[in-house]
Amino acid sequence: MKNDFLSTLFVGVDVSSKDNVFCALDYSGTVVFHSQKPNNQPGSNNIVALISNAMNELKLKFLVIALEATSFYSTHIANFLSCHEDLLPYGVLVYILNPKTTSSYRKSFVDMDKNDFLDAYVIADFARCGRITSSPWKGSQFLALQRLTRHRLHLIDSLTCEKNYVLSNIYLKFSELTRLKKEDKPFSNMFGASSKAVLSELSLDDIAYSSLEDLSSFLVDKGKNRFDDPSLNAKILKKAARDSYRLDKVLYEPINVSIASSFNVIKTLEKEIKAVDSGIEKAFLGLNPTEYKVLLSIPGIGPVYASGILSEIGTISNFENNDKLAKYAGITWRETQSGSFSSDNTRMTKTGNKYLRYYLIEATSSVIRHVPTFNSYYQKKYDESSTHQHKRALALTTRKFIRMIFGKLKQKSTLFRRKSRIEQFNPF
């Protein structure tokens, strides 16, 4: 291990939209070269030539390149350097770092100026000191899958935002409907076809003063005869309409247009999410099938959640224990203690990978509905919490879920490696 360190070149990259600044250090921290190149393919080819010359002149065998995550500007240079044929003989490892970690490390340099070259130097020295705990850049296949899983989260966020927005317009038009308890609502899905028809096609007076039979027939038609008792739903709607506030007539038409538009957006987003889900399943074929099958074997975990988790962690071998995996996802809690006082109100750090955190929490929510052990644990933590009961219970259950999947993936990964070694010596 010591010889590897002595034979390694450490390169730090400060990335921007226009230029990339490079600083290369040897094992002793001596600057081998620093350079600024355009953030495009010709500029990156020039830096590859510089790195190759330095490796040959110093007779080094290994190469570590580190750069900060800078929106999407770091994607091309990371992918380019990780798979360039001139760098592959050196076992190149490319790491994309959380800017918070390098920012904290920079504070150890007393009275250092701030410029692009020094930023690249700090990143290179951070790598040289062995401070990197994240996994290397995973290459194009994982990038393709990751773009899909992250785009899915983007669509989910947009869908949630649109649903919250349309609820404000629904309240303005039909205030009492939004105040009903879940079990008393006339629609199982507030954003379904029946709800859209009632909210965008009928006025409050239409609902309140139409006959029960006519309103029931309307619901049967728009709901495609899926209501168990349409007359009961019609009664609920009529009472809610009578108890709701009335607006000036000039407001109803604009609100109807806005509500109808939001429902169309919601329908489109839901359709796109289904298309992305299908793409995720196809993109994962051939990528880490062993760990993928392990996650699919857990009740409640489907292809989308399994792909979302593995696209962010790569492989479980990147993590020493479940604590490291939890920390990488940001599902840890900071201690609040002073003297004999220890606060029960601790905040989740949320400083890790937000995409992995989302898929872990969503997967846990699904597992709770399918696995009695996790359901019991969730209920126990829910009852123990005095505030934010659901969020706290779900977060703690997610931590339990992380321990479980780490154990399963680690065990299966170990068995798979043993089997591979045996097959190498016994091909029959």
N, C-alpha and C positions, 0 to 999 in steps of 0.2 A: 504493500500500500504506500509505503514511504517512497519507493522508487517511482511509482505512478505519479505521485505529487511532484517529485523533482523533475519529472519529464513532461510536465503539463504546462501548456500556455493558457492563460486566463484572459479572456477578452470581454470587456464591458462595452455595451452599446447604449448611447443616449439617443432615443428615437424621436423624430418629429415628422411632420407631414412632408417637409421639403428635404431635410438632410438627416443623415445618421452620423454621429460622432463616435469613433472607436478609440479605445485605449487598451493596449495589451500589456500584461504583466507576466514576469516569470515567477517561479516559486518564492523568490526572495522579496518580491514586491517591486523589483526594478522595472521601470517603464521600457518595454521593448520597442513600441512605436505608438503613436497616436495620429489619427487622421480623420478628416471630415469628407464624406462622400454624399452625393445626391441619393435620396431614397427612391432609387429606381434600379432596374436590372443592370445597366452599364456601371453604375456606381457600386453596386454590390459585387459585380465581377472584379472590379479593381481591388476591393477590400479582400476578396478571396485570394487574389494574387499576393497581396501583402502578407496575409496570414500564412500562406504556403511557403513564401520565402523565409519568413521568420522561423517556421517549424524546421525547415531544412538547414538554415544557418546555425541554429542553436541545437540541432539534432534532438528535437523533442518528439515524443511519441503520441501524446494525448492532447486533446483540445476541448476546453470548456468555454462556452459563450453564454453570457447572461445579459438580458435586457429587461427593462421595465415594461409592464403592460401599459400601453399607451393607446387606449381605444382600439380601433382596428388597424392603426398605422404600423403596429409591431407584427402583424400577421405575416405579411409578405416576406420581410427580412428574416423572420424566424424560420419560416418554411424553406426559404431559399438556402440559408446556411446549413440547415439540418440535413438536407439531402443533396448538397452539391458534391459531384463526383470527386473533385479535388480534395475535399475535406473528409470524405468517408474513410480513407485509410488511417486517419487519426482517431477514429472512434468518437467523432464529434458529438458532444452533448449540448443542446441548446435549452436554456431555461428562461421562461418568462416570469418575472418576479412581481410580487405585489409592491407597488411604490411605497406603501407604508413601512415595509421592512427595511428597504434601503434608506428611507428618510430617517428612520430611527438610528440606523447604523452610521449615517453621516454625522450624527451628533457626537460620535466618539472622536472625530477630527476637530481639534480645538482651533477656533479662529480660522476656518477654511473659507476661501472666497467661493462665490457661486457663479459657475459658468458651465457650458456644455462639456468641455474637456474634463473638468474636475468631476462633473456628474458621471461621465463614463469611467473615470478612474475609480470613483467610489464603488460603482457597480462591479468592476473587475476585482477590486480588493475584497468586496463582499463574497465573491465566488472563491477567491484565493484562500480566504480564511475558513472555508468550509461551512458558511452560514446558510447555504441553500438547503431547504427542507422539502421543497416542492418536487414534483416529478418532471422529467425532461419533456420537451416538445414531442408530441405523439405522431406527427406526420400528417399527410394529406387525408388518409382514410378516416382517422379520428376527427380531423378538422371538418370533413364533410358531414359526419354524423353530428358533431357538436354544433355546426351551424343550424342544422335542422332542429335539434333539441332546444337550442337557445331561441331560435325563431318561434318555436311553439310557446315558450314562456312569454315572449313578446306579444303573441296573439292572445294568450290568456290574460295578460295584463290589460291589453286593449279591450278585451271582452268585458272584464270586470269594471273597467272605467266607464264603458258605454252603458252597462247595466245600472251602475250607480247614478249616472247622469240622467237616464230616462226615468228613473224613480222620482227624481225631483219634479219632472214635468207631469208624471202620473199623479203625484200629490197635489199639484196645482189644479189639475182637472178633476180628480176623483179622490179627494183627501181621505175619506173614511176607508177606502179600499186598502190603502197602505197601512192603516192603523189596526187592521184586523189581525188577530193571532193566527199563527201558521195553520193550526188545525181548523180555524174558522174561515179561511180564505176560500173563495169559490173556484179558484184555479190551483191545481197542483204545481203548475209552472207559470209564474207570472209573465214569462217571456215567450209563451207558446202561441199557437195560432189562434186559439179561442180568446185568449187575453188580448192579443193584438186587435182582433176584430171588434171586440167590445170597446176598447179604449180609443181606437182610431175611427170607427165608423158610427158609433152611437154617442149622443149627447146624454148628459145626466137626466134631462127631462125625458128623453126617449126611454131610458132604463127605468126611471122612477114611475112613469105614468103609462107605459105600455102594459098590455094584459100579460098575465103570468104565462098563458099559453103561447103568445107570440114570442116572448123572450126565451121561453124554454125551447121553442122550435129554432130560434136563431142560434142558441147554444148547441143544439143537436147538429145543426147544419155545419157550423164552423168547427165544432169539435169532432166531426165525423162519427157521431154517435158513440163517443167514448165515455160520456158521463154516466155514472151509475144511476143517479137520480137528478136529471136536469132541472126538474121543478124546484128542488131544494137549492140548487145553485142559483136559480133565477130569483128565488126569495131573498137569498143573501145579498145579491146584487141590488135588488130593488130597495132593500132597507138601507144599504150602504149609500146608495144614490140619494135617497131622501135625507140622510143625515150629513151629507157632505156640504161643504161651502159652495156657494155659487159665485161665479166670476162674471165680469162684464162680457156681453156677447161678443165684443170685438176681439177678445182674447182666445176664444175657443178654437177658431180656425187655425191660427198660427200654432197653437199647442198641439192640435190634431196632426198637423203636418210634421211637426218636430217628433212626436211620438211615433208616427208611422215610419219616419226616416230612421230613427234609432232602432226600431224593430228590424228594419231591413239590414242595417249594419250588423246587428247581433246575429241575424240569420246567416249573413255572409261570413262573418268571423267563425261561427260554428262550423260552417262548411269547409272553410280553409283549414281549421284545426284538424278535421277528419282527414283531409288530403295530406297534411304534414305528418299525421300519425302513420298513415300508410307509407309515406316516404321514409320515415324513421325505421320501420320494420324492414324495408328493403335495404337500407343503407347499412344495417348492422350485420347482414349476412356475411360470414367469413371473418368477422372481427371477434376474437376472444369468445368462441362458442361455448367453452367450458363454463366460464363465470356467468355468461348470459343464461345458460340453462339452469344454473344454480339459483339465480334470482327468479327465474320463471317458475321454479318449483315451489316458491313460497306463495301460499294462497293470498290472493289480492294483488299480486304483482304481475302486470302484463308486459307486453313488448315495449311500450312507450316508457314506462317508469324504469324498467331494467336498462333500456338503452340510454335514458337520460342520466342514470347513475354512473354507468360504465363509461359513457362518453366524457365524463368529467374526471373520473379517477384513473382511467386507462386500465390498470390492473391492480388488484389488491396487494401485490408484491411491492408496490410503491410505498406502502405504509407499514411501519414496524408493529403497530398495535392499534386497537380501536380508538384510543385517545387521540392519536395522530390524525386518524380519519375524521373524528368529530371536530377537531380543531381546524382541519382544512376546510370543513363545511361551515365553520363558525357556529356550531351548536355546542357551545360551552358557556359557562357562567363565571363572571368575575366575582371574587370574594369581596364582601363589604364588611370589614371587621376593624374595631378599634377598642383596645383594652379588653374589657369583659363583654363588650357589646358585639353581637353578630347579627347583621340584618337578614331577615327572611326574604326581603324584596331585592333579589339579585337580577341583573339584566343579562340577557343573552348577548354574547360578544358580537355576533354577526359580522366579524371581520374577515371571514373566509370566503369561499367560493359560493356566491349567492345562487348560482344555477344548481349546483349540487345540493345546497340546502333546500331549495324548492322541491326538487325531485325526491329527496329523502323524506321531507315532511308530507308531501302528497302520497308517497308510497305507504308511509306509516298510517295515514288516515284511512287508506284502503285496507290495509292489513288489519286494523282495529275491527273493521266490519266483518272480517272473515276468520280471524283467529281468536278463539275465546280467551287464551292467555293474555294476549295484548289488550283485548277489550276489558278484562278484569283489571289489568294494571292501569289502563287509562281511567277507569271509573274510580279506582283508589286514589290516584293523584288528583282527579277532579274534585273529589270529596275533601281532600286535604287542603285544597287551595281556598283562600278567602277572597281573592280578587283575580280577575282575568282567568277564570277557571279553565275554560276550554283551551286557551293558548298555552297556559302553563302545563296542563295535563298532556296536550299533544306534543309539546316540545320535549318533555321528560320521557314520553313514550317513544319519541323519535330517537332519543339517546339510547334507549333499550334496543330499539330496532337496529341501530348502528352496531351495537355489540353483537347482535345475532347474525347480521349479514357478514360482518368481519370474520366471525368464527367459521361460518359455513364456507365462505369464499377462500379463506386461508387453508382450511382442511382440504377442500377439493383441489386447490392449486398445488398443495404439497403432494397429494396422491397422484395428480396428473404428471408432475415432474418425475416422481419415482417410476411411474409406468413408462414414461418416455425413455428413461435411462435403461430400464430392463429390456425394452424393445430394441434398443441400440445394440445390446449384446446378445439378444436372442431373437433374431428376425423371424424365426419359425413359430 
